[in-house]
Amino acid sequence: MSNADSTDNIKRVIPIMNEVSPTFCLAKWHHSSIYLHTGQTHSCYHPRPHDISLNEIATNPSALHNTRHKKQERAMMLIGEKPKGCQYCWNVESLSDTHISDRMIRNASIYTIDRLTEIKENTWNYNVNPEYIEVAFSNECNFKCGYCHPMSSTSFQQEIKKFGPYETVQNHRLDIEWFKPFEEEDNPYIKAWWEWWPEMSKTLNILRITGGEPTMHRSTWQLFDRLRADPRPHLELNLNSNLGVKSAFIQKLADNVNDLLQNKKVKQFKLFSSMDTWNARAEYLRTGLDVELWEKNLDIYITTTKSPVAFMCTFNILSVTSFTDFLAKVLEWRKKYDYLFEDDDLTRRVRFDTPYLKEPLQYDMHILPKEEYLPYFDKTLKFIEDNMDENDRTKFSQLEYERFRRVRDYFASVNYDEARVNEGRRDFYNWFTEYDYRRNTNFLETFPDMAPFWQLCKEQAETYAQKN
């Protein structure tokens, strides 16, 4: 764990941010996720993305990030108001003064005196070159994760074209007629990206490539070529990969990473991959996943390079009963890989984070009966605690414990109204019934420990259908 991410540093920075306002978040200025295939952006993955104006980027390519929408939210934060899209962090912060929200973590990781001074000395609507950008060049992807969307997966898009939207649910119907992703070779947003790149990349600290599956995108390899020709030795380059592609792609990625690092074309590289549980349950969640191939590709990458790998665990309703299975694998990988290279001075080569899923409702943990399912959260928290050692890289860290504690406490303390819970349970049964039909899967065979909940949702769905 870096010093910027330590709990002590987070607590040190909180009062500094609060001097600006109690809702101030540096991410709104210095973090940006940009989806070039749909022309949308947001400053972190909690608020929904919003549209980028083609008229704005025609004269100001930095409007890929500096949209009017973001500028208005910056103005709200400067005077202590809470933008609605940032509710994820307000939820965590409302639990107690001891809970650490992502707003606090990001503030601590981004904070410098110069960045804060720049914001204070400028008006709310000035254009900023962010220190962190996450960019998607395309939605081409060989996976169709259940809670994902056709906008981020061509495989999912093809399923909806074949079967149509999920007509039996109120949430996550996945109609696709309202959007049409741009192709990489004829995309005005990608054009604006390369126009902004020479100026933006001078001060950019971290660039994270996402998708879709970035190893399947020609623009990803074009970026590597550009960095070879015009290095950015100050830049940390990150990439999200599902690690489910052919091993040749992962070897090609590792070779590119080694070339960029060994020749000091970039400062650092980190690989991110998503996993929410393990084995057959993980494959059920992420259609297209083969855990044997995934683990083989992880081994290829991590034994070939010296860069760290972080797992993004979108903690959802299907993670609850078996999350310790995945955490046990994390400990196994740490023991196997964390001291692989004698000169490796990284804190932890194998990392993970546990943000909780907010939507769609049928994947939301809050539709579970609390008395029956809270013990699973306690079991997971106890597993982390029993295997926690800040000074042992093969164990869990204090921050990893705190991140899951907030998930546990949020589940325990937040109660949806009865109508919302019932809607979620109806959608749960109807969604996964249709899901199993479309994908030739079987929920009850894969999650037998959730059979009582399945029956509860089935009864709710059938009763509702009879009345309506």
N, C-alpha and C positions, 0 to 999 in steps of 0.2 A: 504494500500500500504506500503510495507516495505521501509526502508531507502535506500536499494540498488537499488530499482526501482524508487525512486523519481527523478523528473526532475532535481533538484538541484544536486543530487549526480551524475547523468549521465553527466551533464555539467562539474562537477568537475573532472571526470575521463577522459573525452575526451582528454584534453591536455597531460595527462600522457601517454595515448596510442599513441598519435601522435608523442611523442618523439621517440618511436620505429620506427613507420612509419605511414603514413596517411591511409594505408590499413590494418593495423594490427588488427587481431580479435582473442581474447583469445579462442573463441569457437573452432577454428581449432585445438587447443591443448587440451582443457579441456571440450569440449562438444562432445558427440558421440551418434548418433542414429544407432543401430545395428539391422538388420533384419535377425535373425538366421534362419528363414525358407527359405530364398532365398540366404543367404550368401552375404549380401551387407551392406554398411555403408555410412554415410555422417555425417558431424558435425553439421548440422542443417537441417531443412526441406526445405530450399530454393534451394540449389544445388541438382541435381539428385544424387541418391545413385550410388555407384560404387562397383564392385565386390571385395570380400575379397579372397585372395589367400589361398587355402587349404594347399599348400606347406609351406606358411609362418606360419600359425597357428599350423602346426604340431610340430614346434620347438619353436614357440613364440606365445602363446595364446593371448597376448596383441595386436597382429596384427589384431584382431577383430576391433580394433580402430586405431592402428598405422600402417596403410597401406602405401605402397610406394606412392600411389596417394596423400594421405593427406600430407605426408611429403614433397612432391614436392610443394604443395600449401602453406605449411608453409614457405618454403624457399622463395617463391615469395612474401609473405606478409612481410617478414623481410626486404626486400629491396624496399618496396613500390609498388610492382606490384599488379595487380588486377586479381585474379583467375576468370575465366569466369563464373564458377558456382555460384559465389556470386553476380551476377548482380542485384538481388532484392535490396540489400542494396545500391549498387552504384546508382540505379535508384532513390531511396528516397533521398540520399545525394546530388544528382545533382539538386534537386528541389530548395533548398536554404539552407543557413547556419542554419536556425531555425528549420529545420525538423530533427526529431530524428529517426535514422534507427535502425533496430534490432541489427546491429553490435555494435552500441553505447550502447544499452540497455544491451546486453550480456556482453560487456566489463565491464560495471559498476557493473553488478550482480556477475561477476566472480572475479573481480580484488582483489588481495591481493599483498602486496609487495613481499612476498615469491614466489608466482606463477610467477610473472613477472621476478623476479631475476633468478629463475630457468631456464626460457626460454632464458634469456640473456646470462647465463653462459654456456649453452649447445649448441651443434651444432644443425642444423635444423633437423637432422634425428634421434634424440634420442627418446626412447620410454617413453611415459608419461602415468601415470595412471590418467584418467580424473576425474574432480570433479563432472561431470554430465554425466549420461548415460541414454539413452532411448532405451529399448530393446523390440523386438517382438519375442516371442517364436514360434508363429504360425500365419497363415492367416485365421484360422477358425473364421467365422463371420456370424451372422444371418441377417446382413444388406447388401445392395448393393447400396451404395451412388453413384449417377450418375458420379461424377468426380473422383471417386476412381478407383481402378484397381483390376482385379482378383488376382494379387499377394498379395493383402491385404484383400481379401474377398473370402471365399469359395462359398458363395451364388452367387457372381458375376461370379466366375469361372464356376459354374454350368449353369448359364444363357448362357454364351458364348459357352459352350459345346453343349447346346441344340439348339441355334439359329445360332451359328457361329459369327464371328466378325461383327462389324458395317461397312458393305461394302460401304455404300453410303457417307462416310465422309473421309476427308483427315487427320483429327486429332482425336486421341483417338479411333482408329479402334478396339483395344483390341484383337489382335491376341494372342493366348495363347500357341501356339506350341513351342515357344522358351524357355519356362521356366517350371520347375517342382518343386514345393515347397517340401522341405524335411518334412517328418513326424516327430513329436516330439520325438518318441521313437528311431529313428535311424538317428540322425542328427549330423554330425561331428562338426558343428558350436555350437550346444548346448553343446556337449562334451567339446569343447574348452572353452566355457563360464564358466562351472563349474570348469575347471582347472585353469582359471584366477581368479575366484571369491575369493578365500582365500586371495590373495595378493591385488587385485584391491579393494575389499570391505573395506580394512583397512583404505583407504584414500578417498573413494568415499563419497561425500556429499549428492548427490541426485541421486536416481535411479527411473526411470519412466518406468512403464510397459505398453506397447501398443500392437497393434495387426494388423488385426483381432480384436476380442473381447476377452480381457484377462481373463474375468471371465469364459470363455469356455475352457481355456487352462490348462492342468494339471500342467504345469511347473510353472504357477502363484501360485497355491496352494502349490506346492513343495517349492517355494521360501519362502512363509510364514512359512512353517514348519521349514525350515533351520534357519530362523531368530529367531524362538522360541527356537530352540536348541542351536544356536550360535548367540547371539544378536549383533546388530550393533547400539548401543545407540547414535552414532553420525550421523546416516543416516536418511535423509528425504526420505520417500518412497512415490512415486506418482503412480497413475494408470489411464489410459484412459479407459473409458467405454462408450458404446453407451447408457447405461441405458435402453436398450430395451429388455433385457433378462427377464426371469421369476423373479418375485419379490423375490423368495427364494434365488436366486444367490446374489441379492443385500443385503439381510439380512445376508447371509453368509459372504459377504464382510465386512459389517459393524461390525459383530461380530469379525472377524479377526482383523480389524483395532483397535477396542476397546481393544482387548487382547494385541496386540503389543504395543499400546500406554500406557495403564494402567500399564503394567509390564515393561515399559521402555526398550522394545526390540529394538525399533527404536525411533528416536527423534521426528518425525512429519510425518503426512500423508496428502496428498492432492489428491482429486479426480478431474479428468478432463472429460468433456463430450462435444460433438460437436453439435452445433446448429447454423444455418445460417439465419433462419427466424422463423416463428411460424405457428402453426395449419396446415391446408391442404397443404400449400406451403412447409412447412418443411417436411411433409410426402411425398410429390412429389419428393423433392430433395433426400431424404434418404429412399429408398424403404425398407420396413421392420419396419419403425418407426410407433409407435402408440403414439401420444402425450399424451393421457390420461395415458397410462401405464408408459411412460417416466416420467411424472410429479408425478405419484404415487411413482415410484422408487426413484425419487429425494427426495420426502418427507420422505420416509423410511430412506434413508441414512442420510439426513441432520438433522433429529430429533433424530437419534440414536447415531450419533457421534458428536464430536466437531471439526472435521476437515473441512477445506474449500472446496468449489466446484468451479471450474473455467470452463467457457464455451469457447471453441475454435470456433470462428466464422470465417469460411473460406469465406470471403466476395466475392461473385461472382455475376454473371449477374442476377441470380434469387433472390438475396437478396435485390437488389436496391430499388424496389418499396414498400417494406413492412418491411424494417429493423426496423423501429420504433415500429412495433408490438412486435418484440422480445425484444427490449430495454424496452418497457413498462412492459413486464413480468419480466425483471431483477429487475426493481424498485419494482415490487410487491413482488418478492421473497426476496429482501433485507429487505423490510419492515416487512415481515413475519418471516424471519429467522435470521437476523443479530444480534438481541438481544435475541435470544431464550434462551441462558444460561447466568445466571447472572455473572458467573465468566469467561465468554468468553472475552478474551482480544485481539482477532484477529482484524486486521484492517478492512477487509471486508470478510465475510464468503462466499458471492456469488460474483464471479469475472468473467471477460470476456476479451478477446482480439480480435482484428479485423484485422488480416493479410489479404491482398488481394490475390485472386487466380491468378496464372500466366498461368496455362494450365490445361485442354485442351482449345483450342482457342474458342470453342463454349460456354464456360462458362466464358470467359474473359469479364469484364465490358467494355473494350475499343472498342468493336464492336457495342456498343450502340450509337445512335445519341446524341451528347453532349448537344445540345440546349434543347432537349426534356427531357433528363434524369438528367442533372446536378441539377435541382431544387430538385430532390429527395435526393441527397447528402446534399444539403443545409438544407433541412428540417430535416434530421437526425442529422446533426451537431448542428442545432439550438435546437433540442429536448434535446441533451446531455447538451448543454450550459445552457438551461433553468432549467435543473434539476441537476446542478453541485454544489457540496459543499464539499470541501476537508475535512472538519471536521465533516461531517455527513455521517456515514457509509451506510445509506439507499439511498444516492445520488451517482452521478457519480464523479469520481476523475478527476483532471487536466490531468493526464497521459492518462486516457481513452479518454478524449477529444482530446488530441494531437495525439493519435493513429488513431482515425478516421479522424482527420483533414488531416493527411498525405494521407489517402485513397482518400478523397475528392479532395485534391490538385493534387494527381497523376492522377486521372481520368480527371481532368480539363486541365492539362498541357501536357499530353502525347498523341500524335496523331500517330496512325499506318498509314502506307501508304495505298492507296486505294486498292491495290491488297490483302493485308493481311486482311483488314476489310471485303472485299467482300468474301474472302475465309471463314472467321469466320462466316459470316451471312449465307452462303450456308450450312456450316456444322451445324449451329444452327437449321435451318429448317429440314435438313435431319436427324440429330441426334434425335431431339425430336419427329419427326414423327415416326421413328423406335422405339424409346423409349416407346412412347404411345402404339404402337402395341404390343411390347413384355411384357409390364407391366400392360396393361389394364388401362391406365391413360389417362387424357385429358388435354393437356397443356392449351388450351384456356379457358376451364372451371375453371382451377385453377389460371391462371394468366390473367384475362380478361383485366386488365389495360395495358398489353403488346401486345394486339391484333394488333395495328398499326405496331409494330416492327415485329411481326410474319409475317404479310402480306408483309412487306418490304423484309424479308429474303426469303419468299416463291417466290416472284418475281425474286429475285436474283438467287435462285437455279434453277427455271424453265428456265430462260433466258440462264443461263450457260449450262444447259442440252441440250437445243435446239441447241446451237452453237457447242456443243461437242458430 
